[in-house]
């Protein structure tokens, strides 16, 4: 979500025009009655008020969408961290189970060795040698028991090491479980923030008049038609402004182009719907390249290049807080997922302040 849609911006401009106060079909006169002047003044004032209200609504929705996008990227980061922790906890729990099984096996082996030693008796070996009727057999058995004793000591060291490793893994698993719970709470908190901002924006938009909403719909249809024509042009030729930096970058551009028209949905990374960073991550994943889930993470990926040297496939990150990202496709255009209610589309690369251009 980059900003309020071009459709809303265009309709806001159209609706801020002050309507004429006089009836264009009325006969002209050098002098109007005080009632006519009062009526014209009232109508003009009403038009100005309406225009100001629409402009204010537009600014409010832009701010709410921006706030929602920041919260969306926080949600994406928290969810990514939560997923990683869940995998780590699962691996640790499996490792702890295997470690416990190994400790049990070592204990069993040691118990067997201790039993063998016990069964050999506790009589002093020199006395046993004097009294035995088979000295050679005794010496053979004594050497075997000595080897068992050394083996027992070695097994005991192994057991202690296994127990120590098991304790460490259990402690790590416990810590990760606590961290996972905190991460889940962060996911829920950011989700509530996103939904609250979007609900507030929806309330503002619902407050528009029917005429204003009709103008928005007309502008949106015009924008969608423009996007379809732009997509057709890009399918017929290489993206303008230079070739992609690599075959994989070209594949990422093709993937992004295939998503044109898909709806924006916060927290989604395809294939049917996307938020801004979800789209760019998905497109590069189709090219076999992993990039971070969030726009802030993507701002640090790969090689940073000047905007003047951008090539198709580069990631263009926007705003000082890096809360939006699109993919440069050449010809001064990016493909991006703008905001709720809009579809993936082409827009000028300079649609808002550029923070960085990154080449994965």
C-alpha positions as CSV (number, residue, x, y, z in Angstrom):
1,X,0.0,0.0,0.0
2,X,1.7,3.1,-1.1
3,X,-0.7,5.9,-0.7
4,X,-4.3,6.7,-1.3
5,X,-5.2,5.4,-4.8
6,X,-4.9,7.5,-7.8
7,X,-8.6,7.1,-8.2
8,X,-9.3,8.7,-4.8
9,X,-6.8,11.5,-5.4
10,X,-8.2,12.2,-8.9
11,X,-11.7,12.3,-7.6
12,X,-10.7,14.5,-4.7
13,X,-9.2,17.1,-7.1
14,X,-12.4,17.0,-9.2
15,X,-14.6,17.3,-6.2
16,X,-12.8,20.3,-4.7
17,X,-13.8,22.6,-7.6
18,X,-16.2,25.2,-6.3
19,X,-19.5,25.0,-8.1
20,X,-21.0,28.1,-9.7
21,X,-23.5,29.9,-7.6
22,X,-25.8,31.1,-10.4
23,X,-28.0,29.1,-12.7
24,X,-26.3,29.1,-16.1
25,X,-29.8,29.2,-17.8
26,X,-30.9,32.3,-15.9
27,X,-31.0,35.7,-17.8
28,X,-28.0,37.9,-17.0
29,X,-28.4,41.2,-15.3
30,X,-26.2,44.0,-14.2
31,X,-27.9,44.1,-10.9
32,X,-29.2,41.2,-8.8
33,X,-31.6,41.3,-6.0
34,X,-30.3,40.9,-2.5
35,X,-32.0,37.5,-2.4
36,X,-30.1,36.3,-5.5
37,X,-26.8,37.5,-4.2
38,X,-27.5,35.8,-0.9
39,X,-28.5,32.5,-2.7
40,X,-25.4,32.6,-4.8
41,X,-23.1,33.3,-1.9
42,X,-24.7,30.5,0.1
43,X,-24.3,28.0,-2.8
44,X,-20.7,29.0,-3.3
45,X,-20.0,28.7,0.5
46,X,-21.6,25.2,0.5
47,X,-19.5,24.2,-2.5
48,X,-16.3,25.4,-0.8
49,X,-17.3,23.5,2.4
50,X,-17.9,20.3,0.4
51,X,-14.6,20.7,-1.4
52,X,-12.8,21.3,1.9
53,X,-14.5,18.3,3.5
54,X,-13.5,16.0,0.6
55,X,-9.9,17.2,0.7
56,X,-9.8,16.7,4.5
57,X,-11.2,13.2,4.0
58,X,-8.6,12.4,1.4
59,X,-5.8,13.5,3.7
60,X,-7.2,11.6,6.6
61,X,-7.5,8.4,4.6
62,X,-4.0,8.8,3.2
63,X,-2.7,9.1,6.8
64,X,-4.7,6.1,7.9
65,X,-3.5,3.9,5.0
66,X,0.1,4.9,5.7
67,X,-0.3,4.1,9.4
68,X,-1.9,0.7,8.4
69,X,1.0,-0.1,6.1
70,X,3.5,0.6,8.8
71,X,1.5,-1.7,11.1
72,X,1.3,-4.3,8.4
73,X,5.1,-4.4,8.0
74,X,5.4,-4.8,11.8
75,X,2.9,-7.6,11.6
76,X,4.8,-9.3,8.8
77,X,8.0,-9.1,10.8
78,X,6.4,-10.4,14.0
79,X,4.7,-13.3,12.1
80,X,7.9,-14.2,10.3
81,X,9.7,-14.3,13.6
82,X,6.9,-16.3,15.2
83,X,7.1,-18.9,12.3
84,X,10.9,-19.2,12.8
85,X,10.5,-19.6,16.5
86,X,7.8,-22.3,16.0
87,X,10.1,-24.3,13.8
88,X,13.0,-23.9,16.2
89,X,10.9,-25.0,19.2
90,X,9.7,-28.0,17.2
91,X,13.3,-29.0,16.4
92,X,14.4,-28.5,20.0
93,X,11.6,-30.6,21.3
94,X,12.5,-33.4,18.9
95,X,16.1,-33.1,19.9
96,X,15.2,-33.2,23.6
97,X,13.2,-36.3,23.1
98,X,16.1,-38.0,21.3
99,X,18.5,-36.8,24.0
100,X,16.3,-38.3,26.7
101,X,16.2,-41.6,24.9
102,X,20.0,-41.6,24.6
103,X,20.4,-40.8,28.3
104,X,18.1,-43.7,29.1
105,X,20.1,-46.1,26.9
106,X,23.4,-45.0,28.5
107,X,21.9,-45.5,32.0
108,X,20.8,-49.0,31.0
109,X,24.2,-49.9,29.7
110,X,25.9,-48.6,32.9
111,X,23.4,-50.6,35.0
112,X,24.4,-53.8,33.1
113,X,28.1,-53.1,33.7
114,X,27.5,-52.5,37.4
115,X,25.6,-55.8,37.6
116,X,28.5,-57.7,36.0
117,X,30.9,-56.1,38.4
118,X,28.7,-56.9,41.4
119,X,28.4,-60.5,40.3
120,X,32.2,-60.9,40.3
121,X,32.2,-60.6,44.1
122,X,33.9,-58.3,46.5
123,X,36.7,-60.6,47.7
124,X,40.3,-59.2,47.6
125,X,41.8,-60.3,44.2
126,X,45.1,-61.5,45.8
127,X,43.3,-63.8,48.2
128,X,41.1,-65.2,45.4
129,X,44.2,-65.9,43.4
130,X,45.7,-67.9,46.3
131,X,42.6,-69.9,46.9
132,X,41.5,-70.6,43.4
133,X,42.0,-74.0,41.8
134,X,42.2,-72.4,38.4
135,X,44.7,-69.4,38.6
136,X,44.9,-69.0,34.9
137,X,41.1,-68.8,34.6
138,X,41.0,-66.3,37.4
139,X,43.6,-64.1,35.8
140,X,41.7,-64.1,32.5
141,X,38.5,-63.1,34.3
142,X,40.3,-60.4,36.3
143,X,41.6,-58.8,33.2
144,X,38.1,-58.8,31.7
145,X,36.7,-57.1,34.8
146,X,39.4,-54.5,34.7
147,X,38.5,-53.7,31.1
148,X,34.8,-53.5,32.2
149,X,35.8,-51.0,34.9
150,X,37.6,-48.8,32.3
151,X,34.6,-49.1,29.9
152,X,32.3,-48.2,32.8
153,X,34.2,-45.0,33.5
154,X,34.1,-44.1,29.8
155,X,30.4,-44.7,29.6
156,X,29.8,-42.6,32.7
157,X,31.6,-39.7,31.1
158,X,29.5,-40.1,28.0
159,X,26.3,-40.2,30.2
160,X,27.3,-37.0,32.0
161,X,28.0,-35.2,28.7
162,X,24.6,-36.4,27.3
163,X,22.8,-35.2,30.5
164,X,24.5,-31.8,30.3
165,X,23.5,-31.4,26.6
166,X,20.0,-32.4,27.4
167,X,19.7,-29.8,30.2
168,X,21.0,-27.1,27.8
169,X,18.5,-28.0,25.1
170,X,15.6,-28.1,27.6
171,X,16.6,-24.6,28.9
172,X,16.8,-23.3,25.3
173,X,13.5,-24.8,24.4
174,X,11.9,-23.2,27.5
175,X,13.3,-19.8,26.6
176,X,12.2,-20.1,23.0
177,X,8.7,-21.1,24.1
178,X,8.5,-17.9,26.2
179,X,9.9,-15.9,23.2
180,X,7.3,-17.6,20.9
181,X,4.5,-16.6,23.2
182,X,5.7,-12.9,23.2
183,X,6.0,-13.0,19.4
184,X,2.4,-14.4,19.1
185,X,1.2,-11.5,21.3
186,X,3.0,-9.0,19.0
187,X,1.4,-10.6,15.9
188,X,-2.0,-10.2,17.6
189,X,-1.3,-6.6,18.7
190,X,-0.1,-5.5,15.2
191,X,-3.1,-7.3,13.6
192,X,-5.5,-5.3,15.8
193,X,-3.7,-2.1,14.9
194,X,-4.0,-2.8,11.2
195,X,-7.7,-3.6,11.4
196,X,-8.4,-0.5,13.5
197,X,-6.6,1.8,11.0
198,X,-8.4,0.2,8.0
199,X,-11.8,0.4,9.8
200,X,-11.2,4.1,10.5
201,X,-10.4,4.7,6.8
202,X,-13.5,2.8,5.8
203,X,-15.6,5.0,8.1
204,X,-14.2,8.1,6.4
205,X,-14.8,6.8,2.9
206,X,-18.3,5.7,3.9
207,X,-19.0,9.3,4.9
208,X,-18.5,10.5,1.3
209,X,-21.6,11.4,-0.6
210,X,-23.0,9.2,-3.4
211,X,-21.8,11.7,-6.0
212,X,-18.3,11.5,-4.5
213,X,-18.3,7.7,-4.4
214,X,-19.5,7.6,-8.0
215,X,-16.6,9.8,-9.1
216,X,-14.2,7.5,-7.3
217,X,-15.6,4.5,-9.1
218,X,-15.2,6.2,-12.5
219,X,-11.7,7.2,-11.8
220,X,-10.8,3.7,-10.6
221,X,-12.2,2.1,-13.7
222,X,-10.2,4.6,-15.8
223,X,-7.1,3.7,-13.8
224,X,-7.7,-0.1,-14.3
225,X,-8.0,0.4,-18.0
226,X,-4.8,2.4,-18.1
227,X,-3.1,-0.5,-16.1
228,X,-4.3,-3.0,-18.7
229,X,-2.9,-1.0,-21.5
230,X,0.4,-0.6,-19.7
231,X,0.6,-4.4,-19.0
232,X,0.0,-5.1,-22.7
233,X,2.8,-2.8,-23.7
234,X,5.2,-4.5,-21.2
235,X,4.2,-7.9,-22.5
236,X,5.1,-6.9,-26.1
237,X,8.6,-5.6,-25.4
238,X,11.4,-5.5,-22.9
239,X,10.9,-3.1,-20.1
240,X,12.2,0.3,-21.1
241,X,15.2,1.9,-19.4
242,X,17.6,-1.0,-19.9
243,X,17.7,-4.8,-19.6
244,X,17.3,-6.7,-16.3
245,X,20.5,-7.1,-14.3
246,X,20.4,-10.9,-14.6
247,X,18.2,-13.7,-15.9
248,X,16.8,-14.1,-12.4
249,X,15.9,-10.5,-12.2
250,X,14.1,-10.8,-15.6
251,X,12.2,-13.8,-14.2
252,X,11.2,-11.8,-11.1
253,X,9.9,-9.0,-13.4
254,X,7.8,-11.5,-15.4
255,X,6.4,-12.9,-12.1
256,X,5.5,-9.4,-10.9
257,X,3.8,-8.7,-14.3
258,X,1.8,-11.8,-14.0
259,X,0.4,-10.5,-10.7
260,X,-1.0,-7.3,-12.3
261,X,-4.7,-7.0,-11.3
262,X,-4.4,-9.2,-8.1
263,X,-6.0,-7.6,-5.1
264,X,-4.1,-6.0,-2.2
265,X,-4.5,-7.9,1.0
266,X,-2.5,-7.0,4.1
267,X,-0.3,-9.8,5.4
268,X,-0.5,-11.8,2.2
269,X,2.4,-12.9,-0.1
270,X,0.5,-14.6,-3.0
271,X,-0.3,-16.1,-5.2
272,X,-3.8,-14.8,-5.2
273,X,-3.4,-11.5,-3.2
274,X,-0.5,-9.4,-1.9
275,X,0.7,-6.6,0.3
276,X,3.6,-4.5,-0.9
277,X,6.5,-6.6,0.4
278,X,4.6,-9.8,-0.1
279,X,4.4,-9.1,-3.8
280,X,8.2,-8.4,-4.2
281,X,9.1,-11.4,-2.1
282,X,6.8,-13.6,-4.1
283,X,8.1,-12.4,-7.4
284,X,11.7,-13.0,-6.5
285,X,10.9,-16.4,-5.0
286,X,9.5,-17.4,-8.4
287,X,13.0,-16.6,-9.7
288,X,14.6,-18.8,-7.1
289,X,15.9,-16.0,-4.9
290,X,14.9,-15.6,-1.2
291,X,14.4,-12.0,0.0
292,X,13.2,-10.8,3.4
293,X,9.5,-10.6,4.1
294,X,9.3,-7.0,5.1
295,X,10.0,-3.8,3.2
296,X,12.5,-2.8,5.9
297,X,14.3,-6.1,5.4
298,X,14.3,-5.7,1.7
299,X,15.8,-2.2,2.1
300,X,19.0,-4.0,3.3
301,X,19.1,-6.8,0.7
302,X,21.7,-7.1,-2.0
303,X,23.5,-4.2,-3.7
304,X,22.3,-0.7,-3.2
305,X,22.3,1.4,-6.4
306,X,21.4,5.0,-7.3
307,X,17.9,5.5,-8.7
308,X,19.4,6.8,-11.9
309,X,21.0,3.3,-12.4
310,X,17.9,1.3,-11.5
311,X,17.3,-1.8,-13.7
312,X,14.3,-4.0,-14.1
313,X,13.9,-6.3,-11.1
314,X,15.5,-3.8,-8.6
315,X,13.5,-3.2,-5.4
316,X,12.5,0.4,-4.8
317,X,11.9,1.2,-1.2
318,X,9.9,4.3,-0.2
319,X,9.5,6.7,2.7
320,X,11.9,7.4,5.5
321,X,10.5,4.5,7.5
322,X,10.9,2.1,4.5
323,X,7.2,1.2,4.9
324,X,6.5,0.6,1.2
325,X,8.3,-1.3,-1.6
326,X,7.8,-1.9,-5.3
327,X,9.7,-3.5,-8.2
328,X,11.3,-1.4,-10.9
329,X,10.3,-2.7,-14.3
330,X,11.9,0.0,-16.6
331,X,10.6,3.0,-18.3
332,X,10.3,4.9,-15.1
333,X,7.7,2.5,-13.8
334,X,7.3,0.2,-10.8
335,X,4.9,-2.6,-10.2
336,X,3.5,-2.6,-6.6
337,X,0.6,-3.5,-4.4
338,X,-0.7,-0.1,-3.4
339,X,-3.3,-0.3,-0.6
340,X,-6.6,-1.9,0.5
341,X,-9.2,-1.7,-2.2
342,X,-6.6,-1.4,-5.0
343,X,-5.1,-4.0,-7.3
344,X,-1.4,-4.7,-8.1
345,X,-0.5,-2.2,-10.8
346,X,2.0,0.0,-12.6
347,X,2.8,3.5,-11.2
348,X,5.6,6.0,-11.7
349,X,8.8,5.2,-9.8
350,X,8.7,8.7,-8.3
351,X,5.2,8.4,-6.9
352,X,6.6,9.1,-3.4
353,X,10.0,9.7,-1.8
354,X,12.5,6.9,-2.6
355,X,14.6,5.7,0.3
356,X,16.7,3.1,-1.5
357,X,17.1,1.0,-4.6
358,X,18.3,-2.5,-3.9
359,X,19.4,-5.2,-6.4
360,X,19.0,-8.7,-4.9
